Amino acid sequence: MIKVNLVHEGTSIHMEVRELDLSSKSGFMKDYIAGSEGSERFLDYSLMDDGRFRRRSDELLSRAFQREQLADYFTSVHTCLSYNKQAMVQIEKLRNSKSVVVVGGQQAGLLTGPLYTVYKAMSIIVLAKQQEEQLGIPVVPIFWIAGEDHDLDEIRYVYREQKGQWKKHMYDELSNAKSASSVKLDRQTLQSWLNDVFASLPETAYTNALIKTLEEFAENSMTYVHFFTRMMNWFFGKEGLLLLDAHDPTIRMLEIPYFEKLIDDVEELQAAQNRGAQAFKKAGYGEPIVTEVENAHLFLDINDERKRLDYQNELFKVRGSDVTFSKKELLALLHAQPERFSNNVISRPLMQEWLLPVLAFVSGPGELLYWATLKDVFNHFDMKIPPIIPRLQATFVPKAIERWLSNSSYKLEPILQGEMEEIREAWLTEVNPFPVHEVASKVRQNIRNEHTPLRKLANEMDPTLAALSEKNLTIIESQLVFLEQKMERFVRETHHHTLSKFNEAGHWLSPLNRPQERIFHPLLLINIIGIDEFQRFISNDVSLEPSHKILYL
């Protein structure tokens, strides 16, 4: 365990960070972090290679990018947002022909979605700062918003606390298969949804200001992406994080020549993707992406719905319809209406690589797996997969939980790995002087044994009596179960105070027996420490070593 004290401009932050090794004991992530030969053959840069960023930046110098057009796009986006001066500093860096970017992205979840979105953006900023200092060239942090994504069920909810349980809180959305950039938010519905979120938060010194800020964002946001952009800018604007909506029409215009490549070389793209996926599976790493060979890895808007394109027998076909295009026809449509085109999980990494001078890509655990199937795809287009840096993974620990852990001497690792129930029950077994279950089990068996002759006799006498004897045993056993449950409840009520401490710790540290960062949204943290403290925390140079960060509040 490593202890880190965070300091910001000479001011000590009321947050302590410790690092734990919670790395996977098997699988691709483990091998990648360890630098094993088996994993490195799937990528172009090793995580163990200290010179990878220098080599990568030198390689990017030989390629041309639409820097001025990108800078103009970011200027148009950030002029309308707070912290635009900080953004302009980064935008001017992007105009520099030697500049590179660190990029990572996510869907436009309400309230930014789970905390891992924040940790990913934080990782992007930290890595950009570190490499700018080490390489001596401008390094720009960019967050890629997957605005084209149409799976709204993944972004239209957060978890909130209801009667001591974490429950999904869904925003009512009637749109069908539309991109997040296109779907209009109903302000009244959104405000009602937010009110329910606010009602579930414990009231602190920061709650009222938090509510006021979110209500303002909701009032001024037209779409999921607008709302997401305002929140991310609120969090990271001081750090100059640039926000790119991948489905913005301006970006689509810049991407026309890259979509041309995807259309012209669709057969090679399909074959390379399939080879990479099969090689990854054969190596024992599983199938992070399962798709059909005819998948063209492109989407097209049809009547305001995002539809997958397949390619087979020299024709593109809109999946689930009879609409088809030749390559020539699809290229003509691309030039006429580029805003109708979008990428899938396979072609999006290629589009980032063509559009941006990517020094490094910050990935989540799942993203790393599917990127590792794409080496042949990148190489076909004469590109390399950029260095991939796993994002920061973290769990924050409220003070009350920290005190209880300290007093009880329980270790964090098993709790964070979802073992709280086993720990709690083991404690109860140890302190409970009444062997209720053991005695009840013995009595149950004795009753069945003593009751056997009676049932046998009833069976000899009459079928009706036989059935009645079986029912009689069931009634006796049900009464025994009833008594056993009452006795077990008595034991639990006797130890209610301590059991509630176990439950509270599990509730916060491993909600629903899952990583906290996948269940909690950022407002839960900001409501405890305030936006100023939150912004100071995310501005610090936290280590990106592949360890799990424990944030003591």
GIPEVEN-V736290 format. One record per helix or strand of 3 or more residues. SS is the DSSP state (a for helix, b for strand). FROM is the first residue (numbers start at 1). LEN is the number of residues. Records with the same first field share a line. If there is no record, write none. Layout:
# GIPEVEN-V736290
SS = FROM-LEN  FROM-LEN
This chain:
# GIPEVEN-V736290
b = 2-7  11-10  100-7  139-7  157-6  165-6  242-4  295-8  305-8  315-4  341-3  358-6  387-4  393-5  548-5
a = 28-7  37-4  52-9  67-12  84-12  110-3  115-21  152-3  187-13  207-13  224-16  249-6  256-9  266-17  327-10  338-3  347-9  365-7  375-6  399-10  412-5  420-12  436-26  463-32  496-14  511-3  516-3  522-8  531-8
